[in-house]
Amino acid sequence: MKLSDFNFDLPEELIAQDPLEDRSSSRLLILDKETGNIEHHIFKEIVNELNEGDCIVINDTKVIPARLIGSRVGTQAKIEVLLLKRKADNIWETLVKPGKKAKVGTRISFGDGLLIGEVVDIVEEGNRLIRFEYEGIFEEILDRLGEMPLPPYITHELKDKNRYQTVYAKNEGSAAAPTAGLHFTEELLKAIEDKGVEIARVTLHVGLGTFRPVKVDNILEHHMHSEFFLIEEKEANKINEAKKRGSRVISVGTTSCRTLESAVDENGLVKASSGWTEIFIYPGYEFKVIDGLITNFHLPESTLLMLVSALAGKEHILNAYETAVRERYRFFSFGDAMFIR
């Protein structure tokens, strides 16, 4: 299976730079995964597409302000540090730019010394392990000094940090938002519950590995980075009960999907569990839990595009994307949505 099989032409002006004022007013393309049939709606109309007894699964991870701008101690050399995952209490795996200025032993000052980081190791793909020194509570310092780690294709400044969070974000730890969930409002979630739809919560802390470009022509040679997930027993039971009664399980986002498909046993039941997942879903994969997926439009040649192609078929997906481009849908994190049913 070649990387080029998952390419499509996207005009740059269709990459959404700003969130809409009303989260739920984005457009919604509905794709029937069996027939390839396409419908056009507004996102808040998703409530009409859900049935009593269905279970939608949301990822309640919360994005941390993981982008830090500092300078090498003793110089004015600017260094950007992106926190990827916590390895120990004060040690984080990070992405550092420029890497050549971050040799082992390099000390970096943030906020005029409010936070000091020391590079203690260089690991996979050149990522740095940094040990932080500070007085007080790390999360409070990070909230004061850090910026939201917006994807590189978003060049506009984000005026309100909360617009890169879902309204149900709870558990801090993500380096990127689970963007399919950005379309939901409190009012829409209540309308969904009032219809008799179960809402289950899982947690997957989104790492940048999900968004890293695939660099091998044979996609089977691609290695996914690990991400931490958590499913509590009460939430697993909601999902399993829906499966038992023959109702649909609909994942909100590829992160929720990957969490569920990582925690399923041989009987098709989701296990209450926590750990690290490197699951890579591409065409040929047989889904064990989800029946449908609410998602955004993804980058060409990305692992996320491969995942949705596994669910709906590559031909159906590429046709839907071609239609979305023609109809001027907005793409990527702050863009419009797709419901694969």
Summary of the structure (lengths in Angstrom):
residues: 341
radius of gyration: 20.4
end to end distance: 24.9
largest distance: 64.7
contacts: 1105
relative contact order: 0.21
helix: 29%
strand: 30%
